[in-house]
Amino acid sequence: MPVADVPLITVAEEAGMSRSTLMRRLGGTRRTLDEAVRARGVDPGGHKPVRERAVEAAGLLISENGLAAATLERVAIATNCSVHSLYAAFGSRNDLLCAIYERYSPILDVEAVFSGPRGDLPGTVRAIYRALVDALQREPRVLPAMIADALSRPDDPAVRAVYERLFPRLLDGIGRWLTEEIAAGRIRDLPLLPLMQQMTGPVLFHFLLRPALEHLQRAELPTTEETLEVFTQNFLRAVTPLP
């Protein structure tokens, strides 16, 4: 069997890790693995599966033109396959969009944070922030485009389908962790959803605007690491139980 046809879950099991951890280490794409195989003098062979090619092609379309650009017809043309092949690989356009969001959002990286041994409260906050920033800065810039669509067209059926399917996973990860921290007395007992927004909102807002701010002559921006530390300390001060 060509290396390119070996499922990633099989590679992850052989390496003794979860698929989400493997994807995080590969930078969200199988291309890194194929290049490493070629560097060892082995041709991975085969073509990427339709599913993977379609996710990558649709990611570029969304990055350049927004969620509405990722129609099955346009994705099929960019993937060099038929619309029928997309239906066979995903089942529906909403399933395709969910696969794209999973690939380019921080959800796999955040799940990886909670799948292994966790650090202390500040260390976990930093790890989650790093996952958010990596997803926002990753090319193609799918996550900023999808956030823009969610803000401008919250009632769009495709937008709602993506968030209704994947938001419970964030609740199961970040939400369950915050609930555990509240129970342990390390975080004040606050409503869960506003608490999650208080944690992630400032970071998302800053790094969504940062590319534009970097072009302003008077904008003296701290480094990414300095910025993440500022937001980490601000969040901890805001939620630490009062004496």
Secondary structure, DSSP 8 states (H G I E B T S, - for coil): --GGGS-HHHHHHHHTS-HHHHHHHTTTSTHHHHHHHHHTT----S---HHHHHHHHHHHHHHHH-GGG--HHHHHHHHTS-HHHHHHHHSSHHHHHHHHHHHHSSHHHHHHHHHS----HHHHHHHHHHHHHHHHHSSS-HHHHHHHHHHH-TT-HHHHHHHHHHHHHHIIIIIHHHHHHHHTTSS----HHHHHHHHHHHHHHHHHHHHHHTT-TT-----HHHHHHHHHHHHHHHHS---
